[in-house]
Amino acid sequence: MKTVFDHYSHIWPGSRLESLKPILKGVYCLHYPAESVFMPEASKKKSIIIIDGPCDHNFSWFLAKGFEHVIHKEREDFVQELLASALMIVRPETFSKNPLPFFFTGFQTPAEKSQGERSLILEFRESREKQEIKEHLGGFFEAIPNLRFVSDLAMQVADEMFSNVLHNAPMLPGGNRPYAGLPRSEKIVLPAGQKARLFASYSDQRIIVGCEDPFGSLQREPVLNRLVEIYGESHDGRPVTSPGLGMKLMIDNAANFYLYAERGAKTLIACAFLVGGKRANMTAAKHIHFSVL
């Protein structure tokens, strides 16, 4: 196994390579299936799984083995996702503190005006704000004609993110989730002083929709076990069916999925949708990032 720098330094211009070197030197790339023999000994937290060629497993198989980043070399956005993975491993605060520039500007500070025109951040703390949030988001996407088809997917995912953060994110000190069992129609208000954020942004190639909450209550093992249950394969190779879990809707509809959680501090979930249309997003070759600190 080589570091990302040693294997892929040629794909970045020399003007950027020196600043990226400390990041890329600290992360390893494991090409599957060619380097599968190295999987048992690989540092799971510091390695990126790169699917290169036919693969007989989906992302859940790699997550179950402890890896957190699974990307596909065949995708046009491979270089961007390779760097995103490395940054999430080496400098996770870059992702959690300012996700919009992280996604869209080559991981450098963007021009204020151009990024502002392409981004939307909406704070909320009550379920009754849902319709207003959806109208703001719908209006944001409607102003961009060439995003019309893929924005339908983004709106579905945003709807699920809004409901999920209100019902599942709040947790009491004893570990109880007070709103988890309530109907989606039930009125919910987050605790005083606590707000969630829904954000959206777009470039010429893709849309990002994400949601951030201040609770950090997501627990790695229960979510991972659920994903394996849903996406894992039965003995005859067919997907195992399982009801529920809004995360499945997010993953199925998006081309890229990002989950970042700091225990007791924040959870951030985001999806990327390729502008190419619905088929491009419902591909099996999804980039998956699952980082829980």
C-alpha positions as CSV (number, residue, x, y, z in Angstrom):
1,M,0.0,0.0,0.0
2,K,1.2,3.5,-0.8
3,T,0.1,6.9,0.5
4,V,-2.2,9.0,-1.6
5,F,0.7,11.3,-2.2
6,D,3.1,8.6,-3.4
7,H,0.5,7.1,-5.7
8,Y,-1.5,10.1,-7.0
9,S,0.7,13.2,-6.6
10,H,0.7,13.5,-10.4
11,I,-3.0,14.4,-10.6
12,W,-2.6,17.7,-8.8
13,P,-0.8,20.8,-10.3
14,G,2.6,21.5,-8.8
15,S,1.3,24.9,-7.5
16,R,-1.0,23.0,-5.1
17,L,1.0,19.9,-4.4
18,E,3.3,21.4,-1.8
19,S,0.4,22.6,0.4
20,L,-1.4,19.3,-0.1
21,K,1.6,17.1,0.7
22,P,1.2,17.0,4.5
23,I,-2.4,15.8,4.0
24,L,-1.8,13.3,1.2
25,K,1.2,11.8,3.0
26,G,-0.8,10.9,6.0
27,V,-3.4,8.8,4.2
28,Y,-3.1,5.5,2.4
29,C,-5.0,4.2,-0.6
30,L,-6.1,0.6,-0.9
31,H,-7.2,-0.4,-4.4
32,Y,-9.8,-3.1,-4.5
33,P,-9.7,-5.8,-5.6
34,A,-6.0,-5.6,-6.7
35,E,-4.8,-4.8,-3.1
36,S,-7.4,-6.7,-1.2
37,V,-4.7,-8.9,0.4
38,F,-3.6,-5.8,2.4
39,M,-7.1,-5.2,4.0
40,P,-6.6,-7.0,7.3
41,E,-3.4,-5.1,8.1
42,A,-4.4,-1.7,6.8
43,S,-5.0,1.2,9.2
44,K,-8.8,1.5,8.8
45,K,-9.0,5.1,10.0
46,K,-6.2,6.2,7.7
47,S,-7.0,4.3,4.5
48,I,-9.3,5.1,1.6
49,I,-10.9,2.2,-0.3
50,I,-10.6,2.9,-4.0
51,I,-12.8,0.6,-6.2
52,D,-10.9,0.0,-9.4
53,G,-12.5,-2.5,-11.6
54,P,-15.3,-5.0,-11.0
55,C,-16.3,-5.3,-7.4
56,D,-18.4,-8.1,-5.8
57,H,-19.3,-6.0,-2.7
58,N,-21.1,-2.7,-2.0
59,F,-20.0,0.0,0.4
60,S,-21.5,-1.6,3.4
61,W,-19.1,-4.6,3.2
62,F,-16.1,-2.2,3.5
63,L,-17.7,-0.1,6.3
64,A,-18.4,-3.3,8.3
65,K,-14.7,-4.0,8.1
66,G,-13.9,-0.6,9.7
67,F,-13.1,1.5,6.7
68,E,-14.8,4.9,6.4
69,H,-14.2,6.1,2.9
70,V,-15.2,4.1,-0.2
71,I,-14.8,5.8,-3.6
72,H,-14.8,4.7,-7.2
73,K,-12.0,5.5,-9.6
74,E,-14.3,5.3,-12.6
75,R,-16.2,8.4,-11.6
76,E,-15.5,11.8,-13.1
77,D,-15.3,13.4,-9.7
78,F,-12.8,10.8,-8.4
79,V,-10.0,13.4,-7.8
80,Q,-12.3,15.7,-5.8
81,E,-13.5,12.8,-3.7
82,L,-10.0,11.5,-3.1
83,L,-9.0,14.8,-1.7
84,A,-12.3,15.1,0.3
85,S,-11.5,11.7,1.9
86,A,-8.0,12.7,2.8
87,L,-9.1,15.9,4.4
88,M,-11.9,14.2,6.4
89,I,-9.2,11.8,7.7
90,V,-6.4,14.3,8.4
91,R,-8.3,17.5,9.1
92,P,-11.9,16.7,10.0
93,E,-12.5,20.2,11.4
94,T,-12.1,21.5,7.9
95,F,-15.2,19.6,6.9
96,S,-17.3,20.2,10.0
97,K,-16.7,23.9,10.5
98,N,-17.4,25.1,6.9
99,P,-18.8,22.3,4.7
100,L,-19.9,24.5,1.7
101,P,-16.5,25.8,0.7
102,F,-15.1,22.3,1.5
103,F,-17.3,20.8,-1.2
104,F,-17.2,23.3,-4.0
105,T,-14.0,25.4,-4.1
106,G,-11.2,23.0,-4.4
107,F,-10.9,23.3,-0.6
108,Q,-9.8,26.9,-0.7
109,T,-11.6,30.0,0.5
110,P,-14.1,31.0,-2.2
111,A,-14.9,34.5,-3.4
112,E,-17.7,35.7,-1.1
113,K,-20.0,36.9,-3.8
114,S,-19.9,33.9,-6.1
115,Q,-20.3,31.4,-3.3
116,G,-23.1,33.4,-1.7
117,E,-25.1,33.4,-4.9
118,R,-24.9,29.6,-5.1
119,S,-25.5,28.7,-1.5
120,L,-28.4,28.7,1.0
121,I,-28.3,28.2,4.8
122,L,-31.6,27.8,6.7
123,E,-31.8,27.5,10.5
124,F,-34.7,25.9,12.2
125,R,-35.8,24.4,15.6
126,E,-39.5,23.6,15.2
127,S,-41.4,21.1,13.0
128,R,-43.9,23.8,12.0
129,E,-41.1,25.5,10.0
130,K,-41.0,22.7,7.6
131,Q,-43.2,24.2,4.9
132,E,-41.3,27.5,5.0
133,I,-38.0,25.7,4.7
134,K,-39.2,23.7,1.7
135,E,-40.5,26.8,0.0
136,H,-37.1,28.6,0.4
137,L,-35.3,25.5,-0.9
138,G,-37.7,25.0,-3.7
139,G,-37.3,28.6,-4.8
140,F,-33.6,28.3,-4.6
141,F,-33.6,25.4,-7.0
142,E,-36.3,26.7,-9.4
143,A,-34.1,29.7,-10.2
144,I,-31.6,27.3,-11.8
145,P,-33.3,25.7,-14.9
146,N,-30.6,23.1,-15.7
147,L,-31.0,21.6,-12.2
148,R,-34.7,20.9,-12.5
149,F,-34.5,17.2,-12.8
150,V,-31.9,16.5,-10.1
151,S,-33.5,19.1,-7.7
152,D,-36.5,16.7,-7.3
153,L,-34.1,14.2,-5.7
154,A,-32.5,16.9,-3.6
155,M,-35.9,18.0,-2.3
156,Q,-36.9,14.5,-1.3
157,V,-33.7,14.1,0.6
158,A,-33.9,17.5,2.3
159,D,-37.5,16.6,3.4
160,E,-36.1,13.5,5.1
161,M,-33.2,15.3,6.6
162,F,-35.5,17.9,8.2
163,S,-37.7,15.3,9.8
164,N,-34.8,13.1,10.8
165,V,-33.0,15.8,12.7
166,L,-36.0,16.8,14.7
167,H,-37.2,13.2,15.6
168,N,-33.9,11.3,16.0
169,A,-31.1,13.7,16.8
170,P,-32.2,15.1,20.2
171,M,-31.1,12.9,23.1
172,L,-31.5,13.2,26.9
173,P,-28.6,12.6,29.2
174,G,-29.8,9.1,30.0
175,G,-29.7,8.2,26.3
176,N,-33.4,8.4,25.6
177,R,-34.6,10.0,22.4
178,P,-37.8,11.8,23.4
179,Y,-39.2,12.4,19.9
180,A,-38.1,9.3,18.1
181,G,-41.3,7.4,18.4
182,L,-43.6,10.4,17.6
183,P,-45.6,10.5,14.4
184,R,-44.1,12.8,11.7
185,S,-47.1,15.0,12.0
186,E,-46.5,15.7,15.7
187,K,-45.3,19.2,16.7
188,I,-41.7,19.2,17.9
189,V,-39.6,22.0,19.2
190,L,-35.9,21.6,19.9
191,P,-34.6,22.5,23.4
192,A,-34.0,26.1,24.1
193,G,-30.9,27.5,22.5
194,Q,-30.6,24.6,20.1
195,K,-31.0,25.0,16.4
196,A,-30.4,22.8,13.3
197,R,-29.2,24.0,9.9
198,L,-30.2,22.8,6.5
199,F,-27.9,24.0,3.7
200,A,-27.7,23.7,0.0
201,S,-25.2,24.7,-2.7
202,Y,-24.5,24.0,-6.3
203,S,-21.8,24.1,-8.9
204,D,-21.9,23.4,-12.6
205,Q,-21.4,19.7,-11.9
206,R,-23.5,19.0,-8.8
207,I,-25.9,20.0,-6.0
208,I,-25.1,19.5,-2.3
209,V,-27.9,19.3,0.3
210,G,-27.0,18.8,4.0
211,C,-28.2,19.1,7.5
212,E,-26.3,19.7,10.7
213,D,-27.5,19.3,14.3
214,P,-25.8,20.3,17.6
215,F,-26.4,17.1,19.5
216,G,-23.9,14.6,18.1
217,S,-26.1,11.7,19.2
218,L,-25.4,9.5,16.3
219,Q,-23.8,6.2,17.4
220,R,-21.6,4.4,15.0
221,E,-22.5,0.8,15.7
222,P,-26.3,0.9,15.5
223,V,-26.2,2.9,12.3
224,L,-23.5,0.7,10.8
225,N,-25.4,-2.5,11.7
226,R,-28.5,-1.1,10.1
227,L,-26.8,-0.2,6.9
228,V,-25.3,-3.7,6.7
229,E,-28.7,-5.2,7.3
230,I,-30.2,-3.1,4.5
231,Y,-27.4,-3.2,1.9
232,G,-25.7,-6.5,2.9
233,E,-26.1,-9.5,0.6
234,S,-27.8,-12.7,1.4
235,H,-26.3,-16.1,0.6
236,D,-27.7,-16.0,-2.9
237,G,-26.5,-12.4,-3.6
238,R,-29.8,-10.7,-3.4
239,P,-30.1,-7.5,-1.2
240,V,-31.6,-8.1,2.2
241,T,-34.8,-6.2,2.5
242,S,-35.5,-4.1,5.6
243,P,-38.1,-1.4,6.3
244,G,-37.4,2.1,7.6
245,L,-34.3,4.2,8.0
246,G,-34.4,7.5,6.2
247,M,-30.7,7.2,5.6
248,K,-31.4,4.6,2.9
249,L,-33.5,7.1,1.0
250,M,-30.6,9.6,1.2
251,I,-28.1,7.1,-0.1
252,D,-30.2,5.6,-2.8
253,N,-31.1,8.9,-4.3
254,A,-27.6,10.5,-4.1
255,A,-24.4,9.9,-6.0
256,N,-22.3,10.8,-2.9
257,F,-23.1,10.5,0.8
258,Y,-21.2,12.1,3.7
259,L,-21.7,11.5,7.4
260,Y,-19.6,13.2,10.0
261,A,-20.3,13.0,13.7
262,E,-18.6,14.2,16.9
263,R,-20.1,12.6,20.0
264,G,-22.0,15.2,22.0
265,A,-21.1,18.0,19.7
266,K,-22.6,17.7,16.2
267,T,-23.8,15.4,13.4
268,L,-23.5,16.5,9.8
269,I,-25.1,14.5,6.9
270,A,-24.9,15.7,3.3
271,C,-25.7,14.3,-0.1
272,A,-24.3,15.2,-3.5
273,F,-26.4,15.0,-6.7
274,L,-24.8,15.1,-10.1
275,V,-26.4,17.5,-12.5
276,G,-26.4,14.8,-15.2
277,G,-29.8,13.6,-14.2
278,K,-31.5,11.0,-12.0
279,R,-29.8,7.9,-13.6
280,A,-26.4,9.4,-12.8
281,N,-27.3,9.7,-9.2
282,M,-28.9,6.3,-8.7
283,T,-25.7,4.5,-9.7
284,A,-24.3,1.6,-7.7
285,A,-20.9,3.3,-7.9
286,K,-21.5,5.7,-5.0
287,H,-18.9,7.6,-3.1
288,I,-19.5,7.0,0.6
289,H,-17.9,8.7,3.6
290,F,-18.8,7.5,7.2
291,S,-16.8,9.3,9.8
292,V,-17.8,9.0,13.4
293,L,-15.4,10.4,16.0
